Amino acid sequence: MTKAYSRSQLALRNGQDKEEIWVAYQGKIYDVTTSKLWRNGQHYEHWAGQDLTNELPDAPHTETVFKKFKVIGELRE
């Protein structure tokens, strides 16, 4: 069973408040803590602890980038 997290729980994993760095995409939450591109919770103009679903169309990569990271849980609406 996959654990569900609220937006406020996700927001705490922003690379500042807790050690974990998480982002959400299409309802799934990914742990990007080990990514050098997400140091300090920022990746270019994007911030961790958020749902990036609406941000991806502006990115130079596709959603396949998320395959590199472990799914932590689901984003509860």
N, C-alpha and C positions, 0 to 999 in steps of 0.2 A: 504494500500500500504506500502510495506517495504522500508525503507530508505536504500540507497546504500552508502557505504563508500569506499574511496580509501585506498590503502596500507599505504600511508603517514598519512591519518587520523587515521587509526588503530594504526600505530606506536606511535602516540602521547598518546595513552591510555595504556602506558607501566608501570604504577604505579610510574613513576618518574615525567613526564611532566604535567600530569593532574591527578585529583583524581580518575577518572575511570580507571579500569583495565579490558581490553578487550582482547580476543583471538579469532581467527577465526579457523573454522574447516569445511571443505567441503563446502566452499562458504558462511557459516553463521557466523555472529559475535556474540559472547557470552559475557555477562557482568559477570566477575568473581570477581568483587570488594569485595563482601561479603565473599568470600572464605578465610579461614585462611591459606589454602595451597598456596595462591597466594599473600601473603603479600609482599609488596615492589616490586611487579611485577615479582617475580621469583618463580618458582615451580620446585624444584630440578635443573636440568640443562637447563630448558626451561624458556624463557623470554616472558612476556606478550607483547602485541602490535604486535604480529606476527601471521602468518597462521601456525597452528600446524598440518595440514593435513598430511604432510610427517613425522612428529615426532611421531605420535601415534603408529605406529607398534612397536616402541621400548619401549612403556610405559607398566607398569604392569597392566593396566586397558583397557577396551574397550571404544568405543565412547559413550556408555550409560552414562558415567560420565557427558556428556554435558547436559543431560536431567534435571540436577539440576539447570541449569542456564537459565536466560532469554535471548532470541534472541533479539539483539539490531537492527540488520539489515543484509544486505548482503555485501559481499566483492566484490567490483567492480574490475574487472581485467584491 
